[in-house]
Amino acid sequence: MTAGRPGHTAGPEGPDAHGVYGTDGAFVAAVDGLADPLNDPLPGGHTSPWFRSDTVPAEPAAPSSYETGYAPRQAPPQGPQQPQGAPNEWYDPAGYQRDWYGPQEPSARMAPADLASPVAPAEEPVPVPDAPDLHAEPRTEVLARIPSETEPGPAPSPGGRAERRRAAKGRGRRRPGTAPEQKAAPAAAVPMSRVEARRAARAAKDSPAVIASRAVGEVFITLGVLMLLFVTYQLWWTNIRADQIAGKETNRIQDEWANGERTPGVFAPGEGFAIMHIPKLDVVAPIAEGIDKEKVLDRGMIGHYGEGKLKTAMPSDKQGNFSVAGHRNTHGEPFRYINKLKRGDPIVVETRDAYYTYEMANILPQTSPSNISVIEPIPAGSGFTKPGRYLTLTTCTPEFTSTYRLIVWGKMVDERPRSEGKPDALVG
């Protein structure tokens, strides 16, 4: 059996049968006060939803500086404990805010006094007026200490508790793909009308002058590339090709001599019949009949003047002027450096039967291409005054042009049969 409430009798009868609720209207007032968290009409009970057992002081304590605004002082002597059922309930505004809005950071709107650290106690406690008993204060004074909506404090988050938690978690995050200082997107371009679009299209097109200049530039670039290729062909490839052809012709002539297939006589145009050696210039080139450019000269061979009015003697003749021509530049260029020959330098003409050695006698640096007197039996300007066995070398000058002719003359000084071996000019 549980003991009954204080003030109740054991039986149901008696003047105090209803206890503290026996007074007229007390029960109705107690029921109405259940909705008020600040009142506890039931004796000894705690109906406040913000009641915290751990915040109830074990003994009466002085109010804090937050509640009174005064500096803390020493606690008064502890008195006897209040009897059970006395109104000692503690109202915790901070717990109210924490339960409803969660833990909040200090807001910039809070008063500086709220964020200040508690004042350290002085050496001598400052006397302050006795703090009023919170339990004895009327309801109006307690409500005055509750922070109102106009006072600075943490603003409640909209929505339910789950939404507030998600907002608190995502507050320090940053959405992927966004920069902290993202520029505003440019405004959408205003659509143009048809007329404006046509004008913009015409303005974007190149003018005829630009097109013409571009075409001229492309033509010049193409011509430059073609000229570069042509120069490369003339100065490099023609020499390689002519040396190959001349070398093959020299070997062919020597093979025919060795096999006894070649007989002396008249040679056809373009047919090789002798080999010229210029030891000082390290030249070894075949001699062919005629001075045709394509059939003889461009193939790296030396051409013999042997047709028509330009017909000259052969090396085997007892008297006459053996005259030949060759390129100075490109196509093998066998006479490239004949201007460096000096008097007495040997020039050897090798045939099937003998070696004919000539010595350089004179040079004519420049003359007209139409001057054919330089290849006559007694060449004009050579210094020869009577008939003899002479040699004339002709080529173009200046280099890389055909404006004039360069002439070099020589005089035969030795004739040696092949059976006697090579002359001293080729042996040394």
C-alpha angles and dihedrals in degrees: 000000000000118000114251127247116283110268095031122114125223094249132054092241130075140078092284097045094126095044116209091349093060091093115099112264095005095110093050090050091049092052092049091050093057090083092054110085092198097061131061108195091175110086112240094004134114114217098159111115090214095055113131119190091204092057095054106103116233088224135015110284133188117260117262126252088255090063101037103027092227129116115266118268136188116290114257119245112286115253132201116301117261116254119258112277095032115133102261099139116144123220114212113194091180091055089050092055092044094051095049105033104021125230110335131200117235107277124225088231093064117106116259089241090061092054096043119107117252113271112257113240114261124234090259117036114245111236112243130180117269111275113244118246108261092207090055095050118104120249094257093061093049091051089051090063094051109099109252126214091258094057119089113264143121112311114233117246117242120247130024130323094266091054091049091052092051090048091050092050094048095044094091096040129093125218114249115257095022125108121218089240102037116174119233115262113258116256116262114267115256109246114249126230122244093260092051091046091052091049091049090049092050091047091051092055119091118253120243090253091056091048092048093048090048091051092048090050092051090049092051092048091050092048091048092053092047092049091050090052091047093051090048090050094048099044100036116015097043091055092050093048094044093049090053093051094044092048092052091048092051091052091048092052093048092048091052091051092050092049094045093237097126118080126189115259143091115335127215120243110278093018116131116230108157144024126230122212123195103179096187092057095034091237123158112169135155121247117223133186114265135014098252108153099218100035099040120006099041089051091064095257130126115245126221119219097235107136134086119321090351093059111132136181127278123240091251093058115107092228135016147072116285102207126186139172134211143168119273094195132027127358095064093316096218092173095046096122105024088119087072094062116114131205111285096024107138124241115188127200113198120202135171093272108026152005115248115200121200130184121219107252110170145349135217108203096199140008140149119279088234093059100107093163089089090072098046119120088262100031116219114241094017095103092240113132105179137037118283144132106294139171126215125192118193130186141152125277145229098037117269090016137082099210096116141011130246115211129199122182131200138181126220113249103165141026116190126180114232089240088067093056133240121331121253092258091066097037097054 
